[in-house]
Amino acid sequence: MPSTVVKSYAERSGKPLGKIEQYWQDAKQEARKKFIKKDASFWAYVNAIVKRRAGLQEAHGRVTFSQFIARGEQ
């Protein structure tokens, strides 16, 4: 069953739920390469990837995907 977050991303982006679920699964695989699942950055990374792939704009004042990635490289 898809999470509430995944459902809301599908509704907001206008993309099919199945597509967003696939983005979510792919993003989790990518996040596992960089973080442990208990790390708060894991879920932030997953959400950032899904939002970017879904074409959703980051809310004003929040960290963008690019900013998030740049922080990890420091």
Secondary structure as UniProt FT lines:
FT   HELIX           4..13
FT   HELIX           17..34
FT   TURN            37..38
FT   HELIX           40..54
FT   TURN            60..61
FT   HELIX           65..72
//
